[in-house]
Amino acid sequence: MTERHATLSLWESGFDWQPAPDVAYADVHVTGAAPVTYAARVWESPVVELPYAATELIPSWNAQTPSGTWLHVEGRVADDDGWTPWFTFARWAEDDPAGESPITRTTVRGQQLDAGTVATDTWVSAPGRGFDQWQLRTTALATDPAADGGWPHLSLVAGAASRFTIEPAEPTSAPGAGSGHEVDVPPHSQRLHVDTFPEWGNGGQSWCSPTSTTMLLEHWGRAPTAAEAAWVGHGTDPQVVHAVRRVFDRSYRGAGNWAFNTAYAGARGLRAYVTRLRDLTEAEAFVLAGVPLVVSVSFHEDELDGAGYETDGHLLTVVGFTAQGDVISNDPNSHRVPSNEQVRTVYRRDQFERVWLGSNGGLAYVMHPRDVALPHVPAEPNWA
């Protein structure tokens, strides 16, 4: 039976930090790194209870980490067999050890439990399992908490729990209120960066997520300034390279970590999180509200007319809908052509919805200034 369950729980205040024992951590991505002792304090979210058995949980957070500070983000889930141990979603900092941050931003491989596994940025339940309770825990760490701005500053924590079983032959949504509306979002092509900075995920061929994130940051006036991106050393969309450095996941070896991308946008002043949408009707509501989205797709070349490539995972934007309801996207892969002029693309609605939803639901980054209202929240809230 087809299911489309998605529930977002979000906290933006009431972070009641509790004292915690000091933490000794040696950066696992720095050869020969000695352990450093950090002062620590902890915030745990309330336990979230679900009316269904979810199979995935994706965390999000918005924070600033002043020099010498970082965050440890964890989660746990529960079913009839009880709670899992706490597992790690991220060791996160805004920058990296070459800048102001004391640790390398990273996820943790090999977290396999009987109940499921951590797949980079997502808890995925084992086949036949699910969870109806979950909780997040955030530990703030600092070398000198008495210093000016000595602790990380947390402004948002969220979790998107979901359960989707979408059949490939299921009818797609009909054009709705968003038809004929487009948000003016600056185009950027990841192809302009192919074979540059290969230490960050082999260069621009894999930079779809930070390129898409940069487009939304620029749209909202929150992209890096020329001075902030001067270290890039060239004038070819250096703001994209700035994003890559700030979202790169050393364990994943890529710039496509969903939560790291929204955390980067959050650190630059947007309200940003990851969620799953149920169909393009929900995406239309965002466009109608003037809020473009970053979404994830996967397809063979013959499944999406006009793309000119195939992918087992790609991030692009939804910026509008034609009068006929087809999807207008700023696609950073730009038909594999290294040109910002090739970025804007129109995709058939039915094809796009299928390659976006897949069987796991329509993953989306929601990024917007706090004074820009989002559309009305559904009864089962998958945004806030």
Secondary structure, DSSP 8 states (H G I E B T S, - for coil): --EEEEEEEEE-S----EEEEEEEE--TTSTT---EEEEEEEEE---EEEEEEESEEEEEEEEE--TTEEEEEEEEEEETTEE---EEEEEE-SS-TTTT-SS--B--S--EETTEEEETTEEEE-TT--EEEEEEEEEEEES-TTSTT-S-EEEEEEEEEEEEE--TTS------TTTT-B-------GGGGBTSSTTTTTBGGG-HHHHHHHHHHHHTT-S--TTTTGGG-S-SSHHHHHHHHHH-BTTTTBS--HHHHHHHHHHTT-EEEEEEESSHHHHHHHHHTT--EEEEEEE-GGGSTT--S-EEEEEEEE-EE-TT--EEEE-TTGGG-S-GGG-EEEE-HHHHHHHHHTTT-EEEEEEE-TTS------SS-S--
